[in-house]
C-alpha cells in the first residue's frame, strides 16, 4: 500500500475517535460521587452524581445532553458559601435543581424548563447545587430541609 491508501482510513478512524472522545468528556469524563438522602419515610435514596468542580465544568453543566439516567445528577461544587444562580440555556433536559448549604441541608428545590434563560437563585448562601431529572426530589419524597450525605466514591453496583 502506498501512503495515499492510509490517508482515508486514518481520517475515518480519527473522526470516530474524536466523536467518542467528545461523548466521554461530555458524559462520564468527570469523577463521580454518590449522594445518600433520607426521605420523609426514613428510606435512604441514592443518586449518582457527576462532579463539576472546575469553572469550565460548571459552565458546561448538563448543557447539550439529550438524556440523564433516572437516578443520576450533576453536583456543582463551590469553595465557600455564596448565593448560587443557574439557568437552562442550551439545556435540553427538564431538570430540578436543589441548593445545599454548609450544613449539607437542601435549602431550595426548583423545577426548570429546557432552554429557559430565567435565572433561578438560592435563597441562602450555598456550597453545592444538584441538578437531576425534573421531579426526582418530589418523586422520592425529598424536600427542602432534608440533609444529604456525600460518598466520594461511586456506590453503583457494577
C-alpha positions as CSV (number, residue, x, y, z in Angstrom):
1,X,0.0,0.0,0.0
2,X,1.2,3.5,-0.7
3,X,0.9,6.5,1.6
4,X,-2.3,7.7,-0.1
5,X,-4.2,4.5,0.8
6,X,-3.6,5.1,4.5
7,X,-5.0,8.6,4.5
8,X,-8.7,7.9,4.1
9,X,-8.9,5.1,6.7
10,X,-6.7,7.2,9.0
11,X,-9.0,10.2,8.7
12,X,-12.1,8.0,9.2
13,X,-10.5,6.5,12.3
14,X,-9.6,9.9,13.7
15,X,-13.2,11.0,13.2
16,X,-14.6,8.1,15.1
17,X,-12.1,8.7,18.0
18,X,-12.9,12.4,18.1
19,X,-16.6,11.6,18.3
20,X,-16.0,9.0,21.1
21,X,-13.8,11.4,23.0
22,X,-16.4,14.2,22.9
23,X,-19.0,11.8,24.2
24,X,-16.7,10.5,27.0
25,X,-15.8,14.1,28.1
26,X,-19.4,15.3,28.0
27,X,-21.0,12.2,29.6
28,X,-18.8,10.4,32.1
29,X,-15.5,12.1,31.9
30,X,-16.0,13.7,35.4
31,X,-15.4,12.0,38.7
32,X,-18.5,10.6,40.4
33,X,-19.9,10.8,43.9
34,X,-23.0,9.2,45.4
35,X,-25.4,11.3,47.5
36,X,-27.5,9.5,50.1
37,X,-30.6,11.3,51.2
38,X,-33.1,10.1,53.8
39,X,-36.6,10.9,52.6
40,X,-39.8,11.7,54.6
41,X,-40.5,7.9,55.1
42,X,-37.0,7.4,56.5
43,X,-35.9,5.5,53.4
44,X,-32.4,6.1,52.1
45,X,-32.4,7.2,48.4
46,X,-29.2,7.2,46.4
47,X,-28.4,9.5,43.5
48,X,-25.3,9.2,41.4
49,X,-23.5,12.4,40.6
50,X,-21.0,13.7,38.1
51,X,-18.9,16.2,39.9
52,X,-18.5,19.7,38.3
53,X,-15.7,21.5,40.1
54,X,-13.6,23.4,37.6
55,X,-15.1,26.7,36.2
56,X,-15.2,25.1,32.8
57,X,-17.1,22.0,34.1
58,X,-19.6,24.2,36.0
59,X,-20.2,26.5,32.9
60,X,-20.9,23.5,30.7
61,X,-23.0,21.6,33.3
62,X,-25.6,19.5,31.6
63,X,-25.9,21.6,28.5
64,X,-26.3,19.8,25.2
65,X,-27.2,16.5,26.8
66,X,-30.2,14.7,25.5
67,X,-30.8,12.4,28.4
68,X,-29.9,11.7,32.0
69,X,-30.4,8.3,33.7
70,X,-33.3,8.2,36.3
71,X,-31.1,8.3,39.4
72,X,-28.2,10.4,38.1
73,X,-27.4,14.1,38.6
74,X,-24.6,16.6,38.4
75,X,-23.3,18.3,41.6
76,X,-21.7,21.7,41.3
77,X,-19.0,22.5,44.0
78,X,-18.2,25.9,45.3
79,X,-15.3,26.8,47.7
80,X,-17.3,29.0,50.0
81,X,-21.0,29.7,50.6
82,X,-22.5,32.1,48.0
83,X,-25.8,32.8,46.5
84,X,-25.9,30.3,43.6
85,X,-27.6,31.2,40.3
86,X,-28.5,28.9,37.4
87,X,-30.3,29.0,34.1
88,X,-31.2,26.5,31.4
89,X,-29.6,28.0,28.3
90,X,-28.6,25.2,25.9
91,X,-30.0,22.5,28.3
92,X,-32.4,20.1,26.6
93,X,-33.4,18.0,29.6
94,X,-36.1,19.2,32.0
95,X,-34.4,19.4,35.4
96,X,-34.9,20.0,39.1
97,X,-32.2,21.9,41.0
98,X,-31.5,21.7,44.7
99,X,-29.3,24.1,46.5
100,X,-27.3,22.8,49.5
101,X,-25.9,24.9,52.4
102,X,-22.7,24.3,54.5
103,X,-24.7,22.1,56.9
104,X,-25.5,19.8,53.9
105,X,-29.2,20.7,54.0
106,X,-31.3,21.2,50.9
107,X,-32.3,24.9,51.1
108,X,-34.3,25.3,47.9
109,X,-35.6,23.0,45.2
110,X,-36.8,24.4,41.9
111,X,-38.1,22.8,38.6
112,X,-36.6,24.2,35.5
113,X,-37.7,24.1,31.8
114,X,-35.4,23.3,28.9
115,X,-33.8,26.4,27.2
116,X,-35.4,28.8,29.8
117,X,-33.0,31.6,30.4
118,X,-34.7,32.7,33.6
119,X,-32.1,32.8,36.4
120,X,-33.0,30.9,39.5
121,X,-31.0,31.7,42.7
122,X,-30.7,30.1,46.1
123,X,-32.4,32.0,48.9
124,X,-29.4,31.5,51.2
125,X,-25.7,31.0,50.5
126,X,-24.9,27.5,49.3
127,X,-21.8,25.4,48.6
128,X,-23.4,22.8,46.3
129,X,-26.1,22.8,43.6
130,X,-27.6,19.4,42.4
131,X,-29.3,19.1,39.1
132,X,-31.3,16.0,38.2
133,X,-34.3,15.0,36.1
134,X,-37.3,17.2,36.8
135,X,-39.4,15.7,39.6
136,X,-36.8,13.4,41.1
137,X,-36.9,15.1,44.5
138,X,-40.7,15.1,44.7
139,X,-41.0,11.5,43.4
140,X,-38.5,10.4,46.1
141,X,-40.2,12.4,48.9
142,X,-37.2,14.7,49.3
143,X,-37.9,18.3,50.3
144,X,-36.2,21.5,51.5
145,X,-34.6,21.0,54.9
146,X,-33.5,17.4,54.2
147,X,-29.9,16.6,55.0
148,X,-27.7,14.8,52.5
149,X,-24.6,12.6,52.9
150,X,-21.9,12.6,50.3
151,X,-19.9,9.5,49.5
152,X,-16.9,10.4,47.4
153,X,-16.7,7.2,45.6
154,X,-19.4,5.7,43.3
155,X,-21.6,3.1,45.1
156,X,-23.3,1.9,41.9
157,X,-23.4,-1.8,41.5
158,X,-21.3,-2.8,38.6
